[in-house]
Amino acid sequence: MMITGVEPITLAIPFSYGGAARAPLDFCLVRVETDAGIVGWGEAFSYHCRSAVAAAVRDMIAPLVVGQYAGDIAQLHVAIQKKLHIFGRFGITAFALSGLDIALWHIAATARNISLCNLLGGAKRSTVPCYASLLRYAEPKRVARHCARALEEGYGAIKLHEVSEPAVAAAREVLGAELPLMLDVNCEWALPQALEVGQALKRHRLTWLEEPLFPPEDLAGMRAVGEASGIDIASGENFCFATQFAALIQARAVRYLQPSVTKVGGITEFSKVLQLAGASGVRIAPHSPYFGPGALATLHILAALVPEARFEYYYLSAEATLYPGLFGKSEAKIPDGIGLGLEPDAAVLERYRA
């Protein structure tokens, strides 16, 4: 079964959160055709870099794989990495490869007439609980209001994207002492400030503190923040390929690894990270604020390989969805069709194409 076409499909879907409108939500879907008539769908990370990622899929990935055998995913993956390393190992190159890889796994499962979940070993559960991954509100009262709303909708855990201790305190007051509360500061602080703020955050009993440092590859600094604050550190959404995660583990920098299937190198590299985590005792908490094939791939991985983890649900209101009915209040169904289990809504693809 040979690859006959690779097409990036870019979308821009407006969304709002908390009454505030934002720039449209970016998508770069990757559609792969084969000579057997099987079509695979993938997703490359593209928030605020949609055009660049689409160009990488079209101009860098597609010429290397059209005419190649679709079934040998691992060998093709390595060959592409070697060919493209001169352009930079990580970032947009890895995002584009991730989209292709997801699509090839979709094709592999479809060719066997099974779901991706079954190809990965079988579902351990039929639904996956979600945690509400709130956007940044800054004002403690707004943080408290949205936390309360998420609890009313049934979410049993919440992640903030705040950078002030009062905002975190407001959330903890709403959640009470026991419900899991996570904090992602998106690489906000240099090491001295992170050490200082970490001490102030200790009393809020965070499940994890995510990406406390810039630059994110300051592994020794991450370890220092965790040791000084007593808070478990999480990181990995900005890391690509298993080699970077191996370095995280070796440095004993984190308690939670956060591979993102649309960034790390797709399902192929995600699986390698899972093996590393299993051998080291570090936990997996996937980065997954997605609504396209990347979300479907993450759900299949969670159901088959990380059943104890929650799905990260980006807590926003989008104008349209590619997969109606996939997400309920605080949980997501594992699609039980073949491949990824669902096809993107054709009307949404047409209306929101960018």
C-alpha positions as CSV (number, residue, x, y, z in Angstrom):
1,M,0.0,0.0,0.0
2,M,1.7,3.1,-1.2
3,I,1.3,6.8,-0.3
4,T,-0.1,8.7,-3.2
5,G,-0.9,12.1,-1.7
6,V,-0.2,14.2,1.4
7,E,-2.3,17.4,1.9
8,P,-2.3,20.0,4.7
9,I,-5.8,21.3,5.4
10,T,-5.8,24.5,7.5
11,L,-8.8,25.7,9.5
12,A,-9.6,28.7,11.6
13,I,-12.5,28.2,13.9
14,P,-13.6,31.2,16.1
15,F,-14.0,30.6,19.8
16,S,-14.6,32.5,23.0
17,Y,-13.9,31.9,26.7
18,G,-15.5,33.6,29.6
19,G,-17.3,36.1,27.4
20,A,-14.0,37.2,25.7
21,A,-13.4,36.6,22.0
22,R,-10.0,35.4,20.8
23,A,-8.3,35.0,17.5
24,P,-9.6,31.9,15.8
25,L,-8.5,28.4,16.9
26,D,-5.9,27.2,14.4
27,F,-5.8,23.7,12.9
28,C,-3.5,22.0,10.4
29,L,-5.0,18.7,9.5
30,V,-2.9,16.2,7.4
31,R,-4.8,14.1,4.9
32,V,-2.9,11.1,3.5
33,E,-4.1,9.1,0.5
34,T,-3.0,5.6,-0.5
35,D,-3.3,3.6,-3.7
36,A,-5.6,1.2,-1.7
37,G,-8.2,3.9,-1.4
38,I,-7.6,4.2,2.4
39,V,-7.4,7.8,3.6
40,G,-5.7,8.7,6.9
41,W,-6.1,11.9,9.0
42,G,-3.5,13.4,11.2
43,E,-3.0,16.7,13.0
44,A,0.1,18.9,13.3
45,F,0.4,21.4,16.1
46,S,-0.3,24.8,14.5
47,Y,-1.6,27.3,17.1
48,H,-0.4,30.7,15.8
49,C,1.9,29.1,13.3
50,R,-0.7,27.6,10.9
51,S,0.8,28.7,7.6
52,A,4.3,27.7,8.5
53,V,3.3,24.2,9.6
54,A,1.2,23.7,6.5
55,A,4.2,24.8,4.3
56,A,6.4,22.2,6.1
57,V,3.8,19.5,5.4
58,R,3.5,20.5,1.8
59,D,7.1,21.3,0.9
60,M,9.2,19.2,3.3
61,I,7.2,16.1,4.3
62,A,5.1,15.3,1.2
63,P,7.9,15.1,-1.3
64,L,9.7,12.6,0.9
65,V,6.8,10.2,1.4
66,V,4.7,10.2,-1.8
67,G,5.5,6.9,-3.5
68,Q,6.7,5.3,-0.2
69,Y,5.2,2.2,1.5
70,A,2.6,3.4,4.1
71,G,2.9,0.3,6.3
72,D,6.5,0.7,7.6
73,I,5.8,3.7,9.8
74,A,8.9,3.4,12.1
75,Q,11.4,3.1,9.2
76,L,9.8,6.0,7.3
77,H,9.8,8.1,10.5
78,V,13.5,7.7,11.0
79,A,14.2,8.4,7.3
80,I,12.3,11.6,7.4
81,Q,14.1,12.7,10.6
82,K,17.5,12.1,8.9
83,K,16.5,14.0,5.8
84,L,15.1,17.0,7.6
85,H,17.5,17.4,10.5
86,I,19.4,20.1,8.6
87,F,16.4,22.4,9.0
88,G,16.2,21.9,12.8
89,R,15.3,18.8,14.7
90,F,12.5,20.3,16.7
91,G,9.6,22.7,16.4
92,I,7.7,23.1,13.2
93,T,9.6,20.2,11.5
94,A,8.5,17.9,14.3
95,F,5.0,19.2,14.2
96,A,4.6,18.4,10.5
97,L,6.1,14.9,11.0
98,S,3.7,14.4,13.9
99,G,0.7,15.1,11.6
100,L,1.9,12.6,9.0
101,D,2.6,9.9,11.7
102,I,-0.9,10.1,13.2
103,A,-2.4,9.7,9.7
104,L,-0.2,6.7,9.0
105,W,-1.3,5.0,12.2
106,H,-4.9,5.8,11.2
107,I,-4.2,4.0,7.9
108,A,-2.6,1.1,9.6
109,A,-5.5,0.4,11.8
110,T,-8.0,1.0,9.0
111,A,-6.2,-1.5,6.8
112,R,-6.7,-4.1,9.5
113,N,-10.3,-3.1,10.0
114,I,-9.8,-2.3,13.7
115,S,-9.7,0.8,15.8
116,L,-6.4,2.5,16.7
117,C,-7.1,1.6,20.3
118,N,-7.2,-2.1,19.4
119,L,-4.0,-1.7,17.3
120,L,-2.3,-0.3,20.4
121,G,-3.4,-3.2,22.6
122,G,-7.1,-2.8,23.3
123,A,-9.1,-0.3,25.4
124,K,-8.9,-0.5,29.1
125,R,-11.9,1.8,29.3
126,S,-14.7,3.2,27.1
127,T,-14.6,6.8,28.3
128,V,-11.8,9.0,29.6
129,P,-12.3,11.6,32.3
130,C,-11.2,15.1,31.4
131,Y,-9.8,17.9,33.4
132,A,-10.7,21.5,32.6
133,S,-7.7,23.3,31.3
134,L,-8.7,26.9,31.8
135,L,-7.3,29.8,29.8
136,R,-5.7,32.7,31.5
137,Y,-8.1,35.1,33.3
138,A,-5.6,37.0,35.5
139,E,-8.2,38.4,37.9
140,P,-8.8,36.2,40.9
141,K,-12.6,36.7,40.8
142,R,-12.8,35.6,37.2
143,V,-10.6,32.6,38.0
144,A,-13.0,31.6,40.9
145,R,-16.0,32.0,38.7
146,H,-14.8,29.7,36.0
147,C,-13.5,27.2,38.4
148,A,-17.0,27.1,40.0
149,R,-18.6,26.7,36.6
150,A,-16.3,23.8,35.7
151,L,-17.1,22.0,39.0
152,E,-20.8,22.4,38.3
153,E,-20.3,20.7,34.9
154,G,-18.7,17.7,36.6
155,Y,-15.0,18.2,36.2
156,G,-13.1,16.6,39.0
157,A,-9.8,18.4,38.3
158,I,-8.8,21.8,37.0
159,K,-5.6,23.3,35.5
160,L,-4.9,27.0,35.6
161,H,-2.7,29.1,33.3
162,E,-2.2,31.9,35.8
163,V,1.1,33.5,37.0
164,S,0.0,35.1,40.2
165,E,-0.4,33.5,43.7
166,P,-3.7,35.3,44.4
167,A,-5.3,33.8,41.3
168,V,-4.2,30.3,42.4
169,A,-5.5,31.0,45.9
170,A,-8.9,31.9,44.5
171,A,-9.1,28.6,42.6
172,R,-8.0,26.5,45.6
173,E,-10.7,28.2,47.7
174,V,-13.4,27.2,45.2
175,L,-12.1,23.6,44.8
176,G,-11.6,22.9,48.5
177,A,-8.7,21.1,50.0
178,E,-8.8,17.8,48.1
179,L,-9.7,18.3,44.4
180,P,-6.7,18.2,42.1
181,L,-5.4,21.6,41.0
182,M,-2.7,22.0,38.5
183,L,-0.8,25.1,37.4
184,D,0.8,25.7,34.0
185,V,2.8,29.0,33.8
186,N,4.1,28.4,30.2
187,C,7.8,29.0,30.9
188,E,7.1,32.3,32.7
189,W,10.0,32.7,35.1
190,A,13.8,32.7,35.4
191,L,15.1,30.4,38.1
192,P,15.4,33.0,41.0
193,Q,11.8,34.0,40.6
194,A,10.6,30.5,40.1
195,L,12.2,29.5,43.4
196,E,10.6,32.4,45.1
197,V,7.1,31.9,43.7
198,G,7.3,28.1,44.3
199,Q,7.6,28.7,48.0
200,A,4.5,30.9,47.9
201,L,2.5,28.3,46.0
202,K,3.4,25.4,48.3
203,R,0.4,26.0,50.5
204,H,-2.1,25.5,47.7
205,R,-1.3,21.8,47.4
206,L,-0.8,21.7,43.6
207,T,-0.8,18.3,41.9
208,W,1.9,19.7,39.6
209,L,3.6,22.9,38.6
210,E,4.0,22.9,34.8
211,E,6.8,24.5,32.9
212,P,8.0,26.9,35.5
213,L,11.1,28.1,33.7
214,F,12.4,29.8,30.7
215,P,14.2,28.4,28.8
216,P,12.2,25.1,29.1
217,E,15.3,23.0,28.6
218,D,16.8,24.2,31.9
219,L,16.5,20.7,33.4
220,A,18.7,21.4,36.4
221,G,16.7,24.5,37.2
222,M,13.4,22.5,36.9
223,R,14.7,19.9,39.4
224,A,15.8,22.7,41.7
225,V,12.3,24.3,41.7
226,G,10.7,21.0,42.5
227,E,13.1,20.2,45.3
228,A,12.8,23.7,46.9
229,S,9.0,24.0,46.6
230,G,8.1,20.4,47.3
231,I,5.7,20.6,44.3
232,D,5.9,17.9,41.6
233,I,7.1,19.4,38.3
234,A,5.5,18.6,34.9
235,S,7.0,19.3,31.5
236,G,7.2,18.1,28.0
237,E,4.7,19.8,25.8
238,N,7.5,21.7,24.1
239,F,9.8,18.7,23.8
240,C,10.1,16.7,20.6
241,F,11.1,13.0,20.1
242,A,11.9,10.5,22.8
243,T,15.5,11.7,23.1
244,Q,14.5,15.0,24.8
245,F,12.3,13.1,27.2
246,A,15.1,10.7,28.0
247,A,17.1,13.8,29.0
248,L,14.3,14.9,31.3
249,I,14.2,11.6,33.0
250,Q,18.0,11.4,33.3
251,A,18.1,14.8,35.0
252,R,15.4,13.8,37.4
253,A,13.7,17.0,36.6
254,V,10.1,16.0,36.6
255,R,7.5,13.8,38.1
256,Y,5.1,14.1,35.1
257,L,6.0,13.8,31.5
258,Q,3.7,15.6,29.1
259,P,4.2,14.4,25.5
260,S,2.0,16.1,23.0
261,V,1.0,13.8,20.1
262,T,0.9,16.7,17.6
263,K,4.4,17.9,18.6
264,V,6.4,14.9,19.9
265,G,6.6,13.1,16.6
266,G,3.1,11.5,16.6
267,I,2.1,8.1,18.0
268,T,5.5,6.6,17.1
269,E,7.5,8.8,19.4
270,F,4.7,9.0,22.0
271,S,4.9,5.3,22.3
272,K,8.7,5.5,22.9
273,V,8.1,8.1,25.7
274,L,5.7,5.7,27.3
275,Q,8.3,3.0,27.4
276,L,10.8,5.4,29.0
277,A,8.3,6.5,31.6
278,G,7.4,2.9,32.4
279,A,11.1,2.0,33.0
280,S,11.7,5.1,35.2
281,G,8.5,5.3,37.3
282,V,7.7,8.8,36.0
283,R,4.0,9.4,35.3
284,I,2.4,10.4,32.0
285,A,0.0,13.4,31.7
286,P,-0.4,14.0,28.0
287,H,-0.6,17.6,26.7
288,S,-3.8,17.5,24.7
289,P,-5.7,20.8,24.2
290,Y,-6.8,19.7,20.7
291,F,-10.1,19.2,18.9
292,G,-9.0,17.4,15.7
293,P,-7.3,14.1,14.9
294,G,-4.8,14.9,17.6
295,A,-7.5,14.7,20.2
296,L,-8.8,11.3,18.8
297,A,-5.2,9.9,18.8
298,T,-4.7,11.0,22.4
299,L,-7.9,9.4,23.5
300,H,-7.0,6.1,21.9
301,I,-3.5,6.2,23.5
302,L,-5.1,7.0,26.9
303,A,-7.6,4.2,26.7
304,A,-5.1,1.6,25.6
305,L,-1.9,2.6,27.2
306,V,-2.4,5.2,30.0
307,P,-5.9,4.4,31.4
308,E,-5.1,6.2,34.7
309,A,-4.5,9.6,33.1
310,R,-7.1,12.3,32.3
311,F,-7.5,14.1,29.0
312,E,-6.7,17.8,29.0
313,Y,-9.8,19.5,27.7
314,Y,-9.2,23.1,26.6
315,Y,-12.0,25.0,28.4
316,L,-13.4,27.2,25.7
317,S,-16.5,27.5,23.5
318,A,-15.7,26.9,19.8
319,E,-18.1,28.0,17.1
320,A,-18.0,24.5,15.5
321,T,-16.6,21.1,16.1
322,L,-15.1,18.5,13.8
323,Y,-16.5,15.7,15.8
324,P,-20.0,16.4,17.2
325,G,-20.8,14.4,20.4
326,L,-17.2,13.4,21.1
327,F,-16.9,15.4,24.3
328,G,-19.5,15.4,27.0
329,K,-19.5,17.3,30.3
330,S,-16.2,16.3,31.9
331,E,-15.5,13.1,29.9
332,A,-14.8,11.9,26.4
333,K,-16.0,8.8,24.6
334,I,-13.4,6.5,23.0
335,P,-14.5,6.3,19.3
336,D,-15.1,2.6,18.5
337,G,-15.0,2.8,14.7
338,I,-12.1,1.7,12.6
339,G,-8.9,3.8,12.6
340,L,-9.3,6.9,14.6
341,G,-13.0,6.1,14.8
342,L,-14.5,9.3,13.4
343,E,-14.3,11.3,10.2
344,P,-14.0,15.1,10.4
345,D,-17.3,16.8,9.6
346,A,-17.2,17.7,5.9
347,A,-19.3,20.8,6.4
348,V,-17.0,22.2,9.0
349,L,-14.0,21.5,6.8
350,E,-15.6,23.4,4.0
351,R,-16.9,26.4,6.1
352,Y,-13.8,27.1,8.2
353,R,-11.0,26.3,5.7
354,A,-8.3,28.9,6.0
